[in-house]
């Protein structure tokens, strides 16, 4: 996987998780956590760019993002907020996968 310009999205992800917990929506936190299937998808994407992998992950993650809470965390409503949070979660997944040794991200 080729590296993309990365920013630390962990803060946004945990802000989203905290907002869910504060609203009593802990089951949505569970829905956003990576599964073995997610790590397989990442592993099977060997050779793809990180950007391509992120886009594939966003498709999987977006239905599991709570729209109202995403809007609250991002500061605007609508599908755009869901996609911003889903992208942050996808980048977090890649970071976790790299730390677990599932993939090695090539740095430029």
C-alpha positions in Angstrom: 0.0 0.0 0.0 1.3 3.4 -0.8 1.1 6.1 1.9 -1.3 9.0 1.6 -0.9 12.3 3.2 -2.1 11.5 6.7 -3.4 13.6 9.4 -4.1 12.3 12.9 -7.8 11.3 12.7 -7.7 9.5 16.0 -9.0 12.5 17.9 -12.0 12.8 15.6 -12.7 9.1 15.9 -12.6 9.2 19.7 -14.6 12.4 19.9 -17.2 10.6 17.8 -17.1 7.5 20.2 -17.4 9.8 23.2 -20.4 11.6 21.8 -22.1 8.3 21.1 -21.4 7.1 24.7 -22.7 10.4 26.1 -26.0 9.9 24.2 -26.3 6.3 25.4 -25.6 5.0 21.9 -22.8 2.6 22.8 -24.0 0.0 20.3 -22.9 2.4 17.5 -19.4 2.4 19.0 -19.4 -1.4 18.6 -20.6 -1.0 15.0 -17.6 1.3 14.2 -14.9 -1.0 15.7 -12.8 -3.0 13.2 -13.6 -6.7 12.7 -11.6 -9.6 11.4 -13.5 -9.1 8.1 -12.2 -5.5 7.9 -8.6 -6.6 8.5 -9.1 -9.2 5.7 -10.3 -6.5 3.4 -7.3 -4.4 4.2 -4.9 -7.4 3.8 -6.5 -8.4 0.5 -5.9 -4.9 -0.8 -2.2 -5.4 -1.0 -0.8 -3.4 -3.9 -3.6 -0.9 -3.8 -2.9 2.7 -2.8 -3.9 3.7 0.7 -6.4 6.1 -0.8 -8.1 3.2 -2.7 -8.2 1.2 0.5 -9.7 4.1 2.4 -12.4 4.6 -0.2 -13.3 0.8 0.0 -13.4 1.0 3.8 -15.6 4.2 3.7 -18.2 2.2 1.8 -18.2 -0.4 4.5 -18.0 2.0 7.4 -20.5 4.7 6.4 -23.7 2.7 7.0 -22.4 2.1 10.6 -22.0 5.8 11.4 -24.8 7.6 13.3 -25.7 10.6 11.2 -26.9 12.9 14.0 -23.8 12.3 16.1 -21.5 12.6 13.1 -23.1 16.0 12.4 -22.6 17.1 15.9 -18.9 16.1 16.0 -18.0 17.5 12.6 -20.1 20.6 12.9 -22.4 20.2 10.0 -25.3 18.0 9.1 -26.0 15.5 6.3 -24.2 12.8 4.4 -21.0 14.9 4.3 -20.6 14.6 8.1 -21.1 10.8 7.9 -18.4 10.6 5.2 -15.9 12.7 7.2 -16.3 10.5 10.2 -16.2 7.3 8.1 -13.0 8.5 6.4 -11.5 9.2 9.8 -12.5 5.7 11.0 -11.0 4.2 7.8 -7.7 5.9 8.4 -7.8 4.8 12.0 -8.4 1.2 10.8 -5.3 1.5 8.6 -3.2 2.8 11.5 -4.4 -0.1 13.7 -3.8 -2.7 10.9 -0.3 -1.3 10.5 0.4 -1.4 14.2 -0.8 -5.0 14.4 1.4 -6.0 11.4 -1.6 -6.8 9.1 -0.1 -4.5 6.5 3.0 -2.4 6.0 2.3 1.1 4.6 5.1 2.3 2.3 6.2 5.8 3.2 7.4 8.2 0.5 
